[in-house]
Amino acid sequence: MVPGEYVLTEEDFHRIASILHDHAGIQLSEAKAALVYARLAKRLRALGLENFRDYCALVAGTDGLGERQKMVAALTTNVTRFYREAHHFEHLKTRVLPGLVERARRGDPVRIWSAGCSNGQEAYTIALVLLSAMPDVARHDVRVLATDIDPNMIEEGRAASYPEAALSDVPADVRRKWFHRVAGPGEQRWQVAEELRDLVAFRELNLFAKWPMKKRFDVIFCRNVVIYFDKPKQAELWTRFSAALKPDGALYIGHSERVSGPAAEHFAADGVTTWRHHKGGAR
């Protein structure tokens, strides 16, 4: 199917695609065969394997969880930046947070989830918006949960250190207040301030595994994640998000994504790729 140092047969490709779908819900078309080869050939070299058949046997085996996670990390693309799709953060600040800030000041907990958070830039942008709306947020029960299937992304999020280019959309005054330069080899990097980091908890999570969170969320961001799943998996995830959101909770999704399946009747549009959750049917 793809010639090279290691031969990727059609059987190998379909087995890898099946493992990826079963483990992470991600759909992989044959058009991605060259990408699969390019990214996984590095794993074969690192492991000292001679062919993709042996690699498939490894990741499918009972001891293959660690390598399955590495495979998922290799085959997924983490595209993110601070203030990406800025209209979502404007909606959060002007339409959602006023009510949540009022509730937080009464002593109610406020929970926001960045699902598929990549290396944390989305979660920290949410925290920045929270701080702009509620400067004393640290004195209240307000938290942001940031989850991703890739443990490398979770580590980067916790480290909270980003290259200069990542902050290109961060306003100068925000950068001065909430980031500071850090010394080190190579390119200039910026460290997120401790007060901002304290608002965000990073956790490794497969969206199709059991969720350990027991209480519902006021806001969920899951943007440009669902596009990687087939339609049944998309519908399954929207249903789970519906169950995880409080009434009138906000859901922010990617520009090419649409809420589908049975959960659609529990959401009403509230802006561009912005939805509000409600108990009843469509309205």
C-alpha positions in Angstrom: 0.0 0.0 0.0 2.9 2.3 0.9 6.4 1.3 -0.1 9.5 2.3 1.8 11.8 1.2 4.5 8.9 -0.8 6.0 6.1 -2.1 3.7 2.7 -0.9 4.9 0.2 -3.4 3.5 -3.5 -2.8 3.1 -4.1 -5.3 5.9 -1.7 -3.5 8.2 -3.4 -0.1 7.5 -6.9 -1.4 8.2 -5.7 -3.0 11.4 -4.1 0.2 12.5 -7.3 2.1 11.6 -9.4 -0.4 13.5 -7.2 -0.1 16.6 -7.3 3.7 16.5 -11.1 3.7 16.1 -11.6 1.2 18.9 -9.2 3.0 21.3 -9.9 6.7 20.5 -13.0 6.8 18.3 -10.9 8.4 15.5 -11.8 7.6 11.9 -8.9 7.0 9.5 -9.5 6.9 5.7 -7.2 5.2 3.2 -6.2 8.7 2.0 -4.2 9.0 5.2 -2.0 5.9 4.4 1.1 8.0 3.6 0.6 10.0 6.8 0.3 6.8 8.8 3.4 5.4 7.3 5.5 8.6 7.9 4.5 9.0 11.5 4.5 5.3 12.6 7.7 4.4 10.8 9.4 6.5 13.5 7.8 4.3 16.2 9.0 1.1 14.4 12.6 2.4 14.4 12.4 3.4 18.0 11.1 0.0 19.0 13.5 -1.9 16.7 10.7 -3.6 14.8 11.1 -5.0 11.3 7.5 -4.6 10.0 4.1 -3.1 10.6 2.6 -6.6 11.2 4.7 -6.9 14.3 3.8 -3.3 15.3 0.1 -4.1 15.0 0.5 -7.2 17.2 2.3 -5.1 19.8 -0.4 -2.3 20.0 -3.2 -4.8 19.9 -1.8 -6.9 22.7 -2.7 -6.9 26.4 0.5 -5.1 27.2 0.1 -2.6 24.4 -1.6 0.3 26.1 1.5 2.4 26.4 2.3 2.1 22.7 -1.4 2.6 21.7 -1.2 5.9 23.5 2.0 6.8 21.6 0.3 5.7 18.3 -2.7 8.0 19.0 -0.3 10.8 19.8 1.6 10.2 16.6 -1.5 10.1 14.4 -3.4 13.1 15.8 -2.7 16.7 15.0 -2.6 19.3 17.8 -3.5 22.6 16.3 -4.2 25.3 18.9 -3.5 28.8 19.8 -4.5 31.4 22.4 -7.8 33.1 21.6 -8.4 30.8 18.6 -12.0 31.5 17.3 -12.1 34.7 19.3 -15.9 35.0 19.0 -16.3 32.1 21.4 -14.4 33.9 24.1 -16.4 37.1 23.5 -19.6 35.1 23.9 -18.3 33.5 27.1 -17.4 36.9 28.5 -20.5 38.8 27.6 -23.3 36.2 27.4 -22.3 33.4 29.8 -20.0 34.7 32.5 -22.1 37.5 34.0 -24.6 34.9 35.3 -21.9 32.5 36.4 -20.0 35.3 38.2 -23.1 36.2 40.1 -23.6 32.5 41.1 -20.0 32.2 42.1 -20.3 35.2 44.4 -23.2 33.5 46.1 -21.0 30.5 46.8 -22.0 28.2 44.0 -19.3 26.2 42.2 -18.6 27.0 38.6 -17.0 24.4 36.4 -15.7 24.8 32.8 -14.3 21.9 30.7 -11.8 22.2 27.9 -12.3 18.8 26.3 -9.5 17.9 23.8 -7.4 20.7 25.3 -4.1 20.0 23.4 -1.3 21.8 25.1 -3.4 24.1 27.2 -3.7 27.3 25.2 -7.5 27.0 25.0 -7.8 26.3 28.8 -5.5 29.2 29.7 -7.5 31.5 27.4 -10.6 30.5 29.3 -8.8 31.3 32.5 -7.8 34.7 31.2 -11.4 35.5 30.3 -12.5 34.4 33.7 -9.9 36.8 35.4 -11.0 39.7 33.2 -14.6 39.2 34.2 -13.9 38.3 37.9 -10.5 39.5 39.1 -11.0 37.9 42.5 -11.9 34.5 41.0 -9.2 32.8 43.0 -11.3 33.4 46.2 -14.3 31.5 44.8 -15.1 28.0 43.8 -14.3 28.4 40.0 -12.2 25.9 38.1 -11.3 24.9 34.6 -10.7 21.2 33.8 -8.5 20.6 30.8 -8.4 17.1 29.3 -6.7 15.4 26.4 -6.0 11.8 25.3 -2.3 12.6 24.7 -0.2 12.5 27.8 2.5 14.6 26.1 0.0 17.5 25.6 -1.1 17.2 29.3 2.6 17.6 30.3 3.0 20.6 28.1 -0.1 22.2 29.6 1.1 21.7 33.1 4.5 23.1 32.2 2.7 26.2 30.9 5.6 27.4 28.8 5.0 28.6 25.3 7.0 29.9 22.4 6.8 33.5 21.2 4.7 32.6 18.2 2.0 31.0 20.3 1.3 34.3 21.9 0.8 36.2 18.7 -2.9 36.8 19.4 -2.5 37.6 23.1 -3.0 41.4 23.6 0.1 43.2 24.8 -1.4 44.3 28.1 -2.6 40.7 28.8 0.9 39.3 28.0 2.6 41.8 30.3 0.2 41.0 33.2 -0.1 37.2 32.9 3.1 35.9 31.2 6.8 36.4 31.9 9.8 35.5 29.8 11.8 32.4 30.8 15.5 31.8 30.1 16.5 28.8 28.2 18.2 27.5 25.0 16.7 28.1 21.6 13.6 30.3 21.0 12.1 32.8 23.4 9.5 31.3 25.7 6.8 32.7 27.9 5.6 31.2 31.2 2.0 31.4 32.3 1.6 33.2 35.7 1.0 31.1 38.7 -2.4 32.7 39.5 -3.6 31.7 36.0 -2.1 28.1 36.3 -3.9 27.6 39.6 -7.3 27.9 37.9 -6.7 25.0 35.5 -6.4 21.3 36.3 -5.0 19.1 33.6 -6.0 15.4 33.3 -5.4 12.7 30.7 -8.8 11.5 29.4 -10.0 9.4 26.5 -13.4 10.9 25.6 -14.8 7.5 24.9 -13.7 5.9 28.1 -15.5 6.3 31.5 -15.5 9.9 32.7 -14.5 10.2 36.4 -16.2 13.6 36.7 -19.4 13.3 38.8 -20.9 16.8 38.7 -22.1 18.6 35.6 -20.5 21.6 33.9 -21.6 25.1 33.3 -19.5 25.3 30.0 -17.9 22.8 27.7 -15.4 23.7 25.0 -14.8 20.9 22.5 -13.6 22.5 19.3 -12.2 20.8 16.2 -12.1 17.4 18.0 -15.4 15.8 16.9 -14.4 16.1 13.2 -12.0 13.2 13.6 -14.8 10.8 14.6 -17.3 9.0 12.4 -21.0 9.9 12.7 -22.0 7.3 15.3 -19.1 8.3 17.5 -20.0 12.0 17.1 -23.6 11.3 18.1 -22.4 9.3 21.1 -20.1 12.2 22.2 -22.8 14.9 21.8 -25.1 12.7 24.0 -22.5 12.4 26.7 -21.9 16.2 26.6 -25.6 16.8 26.9 -25.7 14.6 30.0 -22.6 16.4 31.4 -24.0 20.0 31.0 -26.2 21.8 33.4 -29.5 23.3 32.1 -28.6 26.4 30.1 -25.0 25.3 30.0 -23.0 26.5 27.0 -21.3 24.3 24.4 -18.6 25.7 22.1 -17.7 23.6 19.0 -15.5 23.9 15.9 -16.4 25.9 12.9 -17.0 22.8 10.7 -18.8 20.8 13.4 -22.6 20.4 14.1 -24.4 18.8 17.0 -26.1 15.7 15.6 -28.0 12.6 16.7 -30.5 12.3 19.6 -28.7 15.1 21.6 -29.5 17.7 19.0 -33.0 18.2 20.4 -31.4 19.2 23.7 -29.4 22.1 22.3 -30.4 25.5 20.8 -28.1 27.7 18.8 -26.9 30.8 20.7 -24.4 32.2 18.2 -21.8 31.0 15.7 -20.9 27.4 16.6 -22.3 28.1 20.1 -25.1 26.1 21.7 -27.1 26.3 24.9 -28.3 23.1 26.6 -31.9 22.7 27.8 -34.0 19.8 29.2 -36.8 19.8 26.7 -37.0 19.1 23.0 -35.9 21.3 20.1 -36.9 24.9 20.2 
